[in-house]
């Protein structure tokens, strides 16, 4: 295996990570667009016509493939992530978007003067009053109802994405964190957000991104799926082999690493997604099995044994994640054409004081599938929104650094 190469030109310190439609919605641990852009420009194999992202999140790779005029697809198990992705890759008619924005603005203005409507459908789900002020519930319900009733179905997602970000900001959640924590009581008493103002600001910001996207003139075939690569070979769904994969997979299970499910829960509940509070259970490593036989590693054997000696429960959680990760890589690898490539942007998280070398594990798993390691680039993480510290012992007040670097693993299939 080739050595890791430290190259901080990949850190993109100070770069604008919100170009084009990349600005639409915050999301945990997003890969910055400059990484996907440079990987596509410098490492795509010859004759690349199709790029795939098996953990597409909110669509960074697909937007960048679109900008490079290459067809692409992605899959993600989180309904909220798919919603954002679909919106970000769509060249909506700008004139229609502006007309719908003006309509919602006028309706919201009128509602502000007469907010009592006995016929209004108020959205309701378990614990909604725990997370939202009553006034905000009425206003958010008004917006969601009018999006569904007055906007063409092909344009609704654009406005629902803005609403999704709005509802988190007007809620009682501590917005500085991705996990669901309620703000202190004294802050709740002072909390009086301008729901309509926040929503329209999000819409206007996203319109600027749409304008920039449309001006590029690219018109590629892009599709978002919801299949699980742990159980499905992508080529059987896509009906074609893959030339290049550019992706940033989860670094661990959602419950203990990055809280994708918790971050998305309120939006998924507002949108009526079934089992919205159970998303973490279907993500990688979310379904616990105590007796695994499929996962084995040479590159991280010692680290896993150290974790097992310290805390067997945490070892089982890590092993479950790595088992799912292996199943996914096996299916992905079978779907890539000869001389096709993968670029996996991974982080080496720390569990119980032990760092798990996910970049080495990624190389090992692809080598088992007939790939050759080209390089691993090490970059600092200046911009990525994710926890820099976690609790290694679950003791209150004790923190340790999780990760300050990412590893870009590039492999080629023989």
For each residue, the residues with C-beta under 8 A, 3 or more apart:
1: 360 363 367 373
2: 373 374 375 376
3: 376
4: 359 376 377 378 407
5: 375 376 377 378
6: 378
7: 10 377 378 379
8: 11 13 379 380
9:
10: 7 35 38 377 379 408
11: 8 379 380 381 382
12: 15 17 32 34 35 382 383
13: 8 380 382 383
14:
15: 12 32 34 383
16: 19
17: 12 22 32 33 34 383
18: 22 23 209
19: 16 22 23 33 209 212
20: 23 33 63 67 209 212 213 216
21: 24 63 87 88 89 206 209 210 212 213
22: 17 18 19 33 60 63 88 209
23: 18 19 20 205 206 208 209
24: 21 58 84 87 88 161 162 206 209
25: 58 84 161 164 165
26: 30 165 385
27: 30 57 58 81 84 263
28: 178 258 259 260 263 385 386
29: 57 248 250 251 258 384 385 386
30: 26 27 57 58 60 384 385
31: 35 36 57 60 61 247 248 345 384
32: 12 15 17 35 36 60 383 384
33: 17 19 20 22 36 37 60 63 64
34: 12 15 17 37 38
35: 10 12 31 32 38 39 345 379 408
36: 31 32 33 39 40 60 61 64 65 246
37: 33 34 40 41 64 67 68
38: 10 34 35 41 42
39: 35 36 42 43 44 246 343 408 410
40: 36 37 43 44 51 64 65 68 70 244 246
41: 37 38 44 68
42: 38 39
43: 39 40 244 341 343 374 410
44: 39 40 41 48 51 70 243 244 341
45: 48 243 244 339 340 341 412
46: 339
47: 243
48: 44 45 51 70 243 244
49: 70 71 243
50: 70 71 72 73 238 240 241 242 243 244
51: 40 44 48 61 62 65 70 71 72 242 243 244 245 246
52: 72 73 74 234 238 242 244 245 335
53: 56 57 59 61 62 72 73 74 75 245 246 247
54: 74 75 229 234 245 247 249 328 332
55: 75 76 229 247 248 249 250 284
56: 53 59 60 61 62 74 75 76 81 85 224 247
57: 27 29 30 31 53 60 76 78 81 85 248
58: 24 25 27 30 81 84 85 88
59: 53 56 62 63 74 84 85 86 88 89 224
60: 22 30 31 32 33 36 56 57 63 64 248
61: 31 36 51 53 56 64 65 72 74 246 247
62: 51 53 56 59 65 66 72 73 74 85 88 89 222 224
63: 20 21 22 33 59 60 66 67 88 89 213
64: 33 36 37 40 60 61 67 68 246
65: 36 40 51 61 62 68 70 71 72 220 222 246
66: 62 63 69 70 72 89 213 216 218 220 222
67: 20 37 63 64 216 218
68: 37 40 41 64 65
69: 66 218 220
70: 40 44 48 49 50 51 65 66 220
71: 49 50 51 65 220 221 222
72: 50 51 52 53 61 62 65 66 220 221 222
73: 50 52 53 62 222 223 224 225 238
74: 52 53 54 56 59 61 62 85 224 225
75: 53 54 55 56 224 225 226 227 228 229 234 237
76: 55 56 57 81 82 85 224 226
77: 226 228 279 282 283
78: 57 81 82 260 261 264 268 279 283
79: 82 83 226 264 268 271 273 276 279
80: 83 84 164 264 267 268 271 273
81: 27 56 57 58 76 78 84 85 260 264
82: 76 78 79 85 86 224 226
83: 79 80 86 87 157 160 161 164 271
84: 24 25 27 58 59 80 81 87 88 161 164
85: 56 57 58 59 62 74 76 81 82 88 89 224
86: 59 82 83 89 90 157 224
87: 21 24 83 84 90 157 158 160 161
88: 21 22 24 58 59 62 63 84 85
89: 21 59 62 63 66 85 86 222 224
90: 86 87 157 158
91: 210 213 214 219
92: 96 97 155 158 210 214
93: 96 97
94: 97 98 207 210 211 214
95: 98 99
96: 92 93 99 100 152 155
97: 92 93 94 100 101 155 158 207 210
98: 94 95 101 102 207
99: 95 96 102 103
100: 96 97 103 104 150 151 152 155 159
101: 97 98 104 105 159 200 203 204 207
102: 98 99 105 106
103: 99 100 106 107 150 151
104: 100 101 107 108 143 146 147 150 151 159 199 200 203
105: 101 102 108 109 200
106: 102 103 109 110
107: 103 104 110 111 142 146 150
108: 104 105 111 112 139 142 143 196 199 200
109: 105 106 112 113 196
110: 106 107 113 114
111: 107 108 114 115 117 139 142 196
112: 108 109 115 196
113: 109 110
114: 110 111 117
115: 111 112 135 138 139
116:
117: 111 114 120
118:
119:
120: 117 138 141 142 145
121: 141 145
122: 137 138 141
123: 128 137 140 141 144 270
124: 128
125: 128 269 270 276
126: 269
127: 130 131
128: 123 124 125 131 132 137 269
129: 132 134 137
130: 127 172 182
131: 127 128 171 172 173 180 182 266
132: 128 129 136 137 140 167 170 171 172
133: 136 137 170 172 191 192 193
134: 129 137 138
135: 115 138 139 192 195
136: 132 133 139 140 167 170 171 193 195
137: 122 123 128 129 132 133 134 140 141
138: 115 120 122 134 135 141 142
139: 108 111 115 135 136 142 143 170 195 196
140: 123 132 136 137 143 144 163 166 167 170 195 270
141: 120 121 122 123 137 138 144 145
142: 107 108 111 120 138 139 145 146
143: 104 108 139 140 146 147 163 166 195 196 199
144: 123 140 141 147 148 160 163 270
145: 120 121 141 142 148 149
146: 104 107 142 143 149 150 151
147: 104 143 144 150 151 156 159 160 163
148: 144 145 151 156
149: 145 146
150: 100 103 104 107 146 147
151: 100 103 104 146 147 148 155 156 159
152: 96 100 155 156
153: 156
154:
155: 92 96 97 100 151 152 158 159
156: 147 148 151 152 153 159 160
157: 83 86 87 90 160 161
158: 87 90 92 97 155 161 162 206 210
159: 100 101 104 147 151 155 156 162 163 203
160: 83 87 144 147 156 157 163 164 271
161: 24 25 83 84 87 157 158 164 165 206
162: 24 158 159 165 166 199 202 203 206
163: 140 143 144 147 159 160 166 167 199 202 270
164: 25 80 83 84 160 161 167 168 267 270 271
165: 25 26 161 162 168 169 202
166: 140 143 162 163 169 170 195 198 199 202
167: 132 136 140 163 164 170 171 266 267 270
168: 164 165 171 173 175 266 267
169: 165 166 175 193 198
170: 132 133 136 139 140 166 167 193 195 198
171: 131 132 136 167 168 266
172: 130 131 132 133 182 183 188 191
173: 131 168 177 180 181 182 183 266
174: 177 181 182 183
175: 168 169
176:
177: 173 174 181
178: 28 258 259 260 262 263 385 386 387
179: 259 262 263
180: 131 173 259 262 263 265 266
181: 173 174 177
182: 130 131 172 173 174 188
183: 172 173 174 187 188 191
184: 187 188
185: 188 189
186: 189 190
187: 183 184 190 191
188: 172 182 183 184 185 191
189: 185 186
190: 186 187
191: 133 172 183 187 188
192: 133 135
193: 133 136 169 170 198
194: 197 198
195: 135 136 139 140 143 166 170 198 199
196: 108 109 111 112 139 143 199 200
197: 194 200 201
198: 166 169 170 193 194 195 201 202
199: 104 108 143 162 163 166 195 196 202 203
200: 101 104 105 108 196 197 203 204
201: 197 198 204 205
202: 162 163 165 166 198 199 205 206
203: 101 104 159 162 199 200 206 207
204: 101 200 201 207 208
205: 23 201 202 208 209
206: 21 23 24 158 161 162 202 203 209 210
207: 94 97 98 101 203 204 210 211
208: 23 204 205 211 212
209: 18 19 20 21 22 23 24 205 206 212 213
210: 21 91 92 94 97 158 206 207 213 214
211: 94 207 208 214 215
212: 19 20 21 208 209 215 216
213: 20 21 63 66 91 209 210 216
214: 91 92 94 210 211 217
215: 211 212
216: 20 66 67 212 213
217: 214
218: 66 67 69
219: 91
220: 65 66 69 70 71 72
221: 71 72
222: 62 65 66 71 72 73 89
223: 73
224: 56 59 62 73 74 75 76 82 85 86 89
225: 73 74 75 237
226: 75 76 77 79 82
227: 75 231 232 234 237
228: 75 77 231 232 282
229: 54 55 75 232 234 327 328 331 332
230: 284 324 327 328 331
231: 227 228 327 331
232: 227 228 229 236 237 331
233: 236 237 331 334 335
234: 52 54 75 227 229 237 238 242 331 332 335
235: 238 239 240 241 242 334 335
236: 232 233 239 335
237: 75 225 227 232 233 234
238: 50 52 73 234 235 242 335
239: 235 236
240: 50 235
241: 50 235 335 336 337 340
242: 50 51 52 234 235 238 245 332 335 336 337 340
243: 44 45 47 48 49 50 51 336 337 340 341
244: 40 43 44 45 48 50 51 52 340 341 342 343
245: 51 52 53 54 242 332 336 340 341 342 343 344
246: 36 39 40 51 53 61 64 65 343
247: 31 53 54 55 56 61 342 343 344 345
248: 29 31 55 57 60 344 345 346 406
249: 54 55 284 325 328 344 346
250: 29 55 253 254 257 258 260 283 284 285 321
251: 29 257 258 346 347 348 349 358 403
252: 256 257 258 285 318 321 349 351 356
253: 250 256 257 280 283 284 285 286 317 320 321
254: 250 257 258 259 260 261 262 279 280 283 284 285 286
255: 259 261 280 286 317
256: 252 253 314 317 351 390
257: 250 251 252 253 254 349
258: 28 29 178 250 251 252 254 386 387
259: 28 178 179 180 254 255 262 263 280
260: 28 78 81 178 250 254 263 264 279 280 283
261: 78 254 255 264 265 277 278 279 280 281 283
262: 178 179 180 254 259 265 280
263: 27 28 178 179 180 259 260
264: 78 79 80 81 260 261 267 268 276 279
265: 180 261 262 268 269 276 277 279
266: 131 167 168 171 173 180 269 270
267: 80 164 167 168 264 270 271
268: 78 79 80 264 265 271 273 276 279
269: 125 126 128 265 266 272 273 276 277
270: 123 125 140 144 163 164 167 266 267
271: 79 80 83 160 164 267 268
272: 269
273: 79 80 268 269 276
274:
275: 278 279
276: 79 125 264 265 268 269 273 279
277: 261 265 269
278: 261 275 281 282
279: 77 78 79 254 260 261 264 265 268 275 276 282 283
280: 253 254 255 259 260 261 262 283 286
281: 261 278 286 287
282: 77 228 278 279 286 287
283: 77 78 250 253 254 260 261 279 280 286
284: 55 230 249 250 253 254 321 324 325 328
285: 250 252 253 254 317 320 321 322 323 324 325
286: 253 254 255 280 281 282 283
287: 281 282 320
288: 316 317 320
289: 292 320 323
290: 316
291:
292: 289 295 319 320 323
293:
294: 323 326 327
295: 292 319 322 323 326
296:
297: 300 301 304 322 361 364
298: 301 364
299: 357 360 361 363 364
300: 297 303 304 322 356 357 360 361
301: 297 298 304 305
302: 305 306
303: 300 306 307 354 355 356 357
304: 297 300 301 307 308 315 318 319 356
305: 301 302 308 309
306: 302 303 309 310 352 354
307: 303 304 310 311 314 315 318 351 352 354 356
308: 304 305 311 312 315
309: 305 306
310: 306 307 314 352 353 354
311: 307 308 314 315 352
312: 308 315 316
313: 316 317
314: 256 307 310 311 317 318 351 352
315: 304 307 308 311 312 318 319
316: 288 290 312 313 319 320
317: 253 255 256 285 288 313 314 320 321
318: 252 304 307 314 315 321 322 351 356
319: 292 295 304 315 316 322 323
320: 253 285 287 288 289 292 316 317 323 324
321: 250 252 253 284 285 317 318 324 325
322: 285 295 297 300 318 319 325 326 361
323: 285 289 292 294 295 319 320 326 327
324: 230 284 285 320 321 327 328
325: 249 284 285 321 322 328 329 361 365
326: 294 295 322 323 329 330 365
327: 229 230 231 294 323 324 330 331
328: 54 229 230 249 284 324 325 331 332
329: 325 326 332 333 362 365 366 369
330: 326 327 333 334 365 369
331: 229 230 231 232 233 234 327 328 334 335
332: 54 229 234 242 245 328 329 335 336 342
333: 329 330 336 342 366 369 370 371 413
334: 233 235 330 331 369
335: 52 233 234 235 236 238 241 242 331 332
336: 241 242 243 245 332 333 340 341 342 413
337: 241 242 243 340 413
338: 413 414
339: 45 46 412 413 414
340: 45 241 242 243 244 245 336 337 412 413
341: 43 44 45 243 244 245 336 374 410 411 412 413
342: 244 245 247 332 333 336 366 371 409 410 411 413
343: 39 43 244 245 246 247 408 409 410
344: 245 247 248 249 362 408 409 411
345: 31 35 247 248 406 407 408 409
346: 248 249 251 358 359 362 406 407 409
347: 251 358 381 402 403 405 406 407
348: 251 355 356 357 358 359 403 405 407
349: 251 252 257 355 356 358 402 403
350: 353 354 355 356 390 392 400 401 402 403
351: 252 256 307 314 318 354 356 392
352: 306 307 310 311 314 392 393
353: 310 350 392 400
354: 303 306 307 310 350 351
355: 303 348 349 350
356: 252 300 303 304 307 318 348 349 350 351 361
357: 299 300 303 348 360 361
358: 251 346 347 348 349 361 362 407
359: 4 346 348 362 363 376 407 409
360: 1 299 300 357 363 364
361: 297 299 300 322 325 356 357 358 364 365
362: 329 344 346 358 359 365 366 409
363: 1 299 359 360 366 367 373 376 409 411
364: 297 298 299 360 361 367 368
365: 325 326 329 330 361 362 368 369
366: 329 333 342 362 363 369 371 373 409 411
367: 1 363 364 370 371 372 373 411
368: 364 365
369: 329 330 333 334 365 366 413
370: 333 367 413 414
371: 333 342 366 367 411 412 413 414
372: 367 411 412 414
373: 1 2 363 366 367 376 409 410 411
374: 2 43 341 410 411 412
375: 2 5 410
376: 2 3 4 5 359 363 373 407 408 409 410
377: 4 5 7 10 407 408 410
378: 4 5 6 7 405 406 407 408
379: 7 8 10 11 35 405 406 407 408
380: 8 11 13 404 405
381: 11 347 384 386 403 404 405 406
382: 11 12 13
383: 12 13 15 17 32
384: 29 30 31 32 381 406
385: 26 28 29 30 178
386: 28 29 178 258 381 402
387: 178 258 390 402
388: 401 402 403 404
389: 399 400 401 402
390: 256 350 387 399 400 402
391: 394 395 396 398 399 400
392: 350 351 352 353 398 399 400
393: 352 398
394: 391
395: 391 398
396: 391
397:
398: 391 392 393 395
399: 389 390 391 392
400: 350 353 389 390 391 392
401: 350 388 389 404
402: 347 349 350 386 387 388 389 390
403: 251 347 348 349 350 381 388 406
404: 380 381 388 401
405: 347 348 378 379 380 381
406: 248 345 346 347 378 379 381 384 403
407: 4 345 346 347 348 358 359 376 377 378 379
408: 10 35 39 343 344 345 376 377 378 379
409: 342 343 344 345 346 359 362 363 366 373 376
410: 39 43 341 342 343 373 374 375 376 377
411: 341 342 344 363 366 367 371 372 373 374
412: 45 339 340 341 371 372 374
413: 333 336 337 338 339 340 341 342 369 370 371
414: 338 339 370 371 372
